Amino acid sequence: MTDRRTLLPHPWLSLFLVIVCKLIMNDLSPGSLIMGFFLAWGIPLITHVFWPHPPTMAQASRTAPFHPAGAWRYSHCESGCGEIDPRAQQKAAPGLRGVPD
């Protein structure tokens, strides 16, 4: 029988990777979900040798004040407020000069 730690060495990291993968892909299709779970399983399994002492979530409540700020920043960027200014594109000039004949 295999130990839980050998199949999923860092469960909190895996959960975080699935959530980040879903936010980046912005899609809930079965293929992207399988890809997210594969990455969330594979990345910690490959990198577990670099983590001699896995982090614990003993004081997870201390991170709670930062969650609303992160959610607001993500939603602000996804809502289109962070788009490129069209006026800046009108002023843009090529950086290369033509070669005189």
C-alpha positions in Angstrom: 0.0 0.0 0.0 1.3 3.4 -0.9 1.4 6.3 1.6 -0.7 9.4 1.0 2.5 11.5 1.1 4.0 9.6 -1.9 0.9 10.2 -4.0 0.3 13.8 -3.1 3.4 15.2 -1.3 2.0 18.8 -0.8 -1.8 18.8 -0.7 -2.2 22.5 -0.1 0.2 23.4 -3.0 -1.8 21.0 -5.2 -5.1 22.7 -4.3 -3.5 26.1 -5.0 -2.2 25.0 -8.4 -5.6 23.7 -9.4 -7.2 27.0 -8.5 -4.6 29.1 -10.2 -4.8 26.9 -13.3 -8.5 27.4 -13.5 -8.2 31.2 -13.0 -5.6 31.4 -15.8 -7.4 29.3 -18.3 -10.7 31.0 -17.5 -12.6 27.9 -18.6 -14.3 24.9 -16.9 -14.2 22.4 -19.7 -13.3 18.8 -18.7 -10.0 18.9 -20.6 -8.7 22.0 -18.8 -9.9 20.5 -15.5 -7.9 17.3 -16.2 -4.9 19.4 -17.2 -5.2 21.4 -13.9 -5.3 18.2 -11.8 -2.4 16.7 -13.8 -0.3 19.8 -13.2 -1.4 19.9 -9.5 -0.3 16.3 -9.0 2.9 16.4 -11.2 4.6 19.6 -10.1 4.6 18.8 -6.3 5.6 15.2 -7.1 8.6 16.3 -9.2 9.7 19.1 -6.8 9.1 17.3 -3.4 12.9 16.6 -3.1 13.5 20.4 -2.8 11.0 20.7 0.1 12.6 19.0 3.1 10.0 20.3 5.6 6.6 20.8 4.0 4.8 24.1 5.0 2.0 23.8 7.4 -1.2 25.8 7.4 -1.3 26.2 11.2 -1.9 30.0 11.0 -4.0 30.2 7.8 -6.1 32.9 9.5 -3.2 35.3 9.3 -3.4 35.3 5.5 -7.1 36.1 5.5 -6.7 40.0 5.3 -4.8 39.6 2.1 -7.5 37.6 0.2 -9.9 40.5 -0.5 -7.0 42.6 -1.9 -5.9 39.8 -4.2 -9.4 39.1 -5.4 -10.0 42.8 -6.1 -6.8 43.1 -8.1 -7.6 40.0 -10.1 -11.2 41.1 -10.9 -10.0 44.6 -11.7 -7.6 43.3 -14.3 -10.1 40.8 -15.7 -12.8 43.4 -16.0 -11.0 45.3 -18.8 -9.9 48.3 -16.7 -6.3 47.3 -17.2 -6.5 47.4 -21.0 -4.1 49.3 -23.2 -4.9 53.0 -23.6 -5.8 53.6 -27.3 -4.5 57.1 -27.2 -1.0 55.8 -26.4 -1.1 53.6 -29.5 -1.8 56.7 -31.7 1.4 58.4 -30.4 3.5 55.3 -30.9 6.3 55.6 -33.5 8.5 52.9 -34.8 11.9 52.6 -33.1 13.8 51.8 -36.3 14.9 54.4 -38.8 14.9 54.0 -42.5 18.2 53.6 -44.3 18.8 56.5 -46.8 19.4 55.5 -50.4 
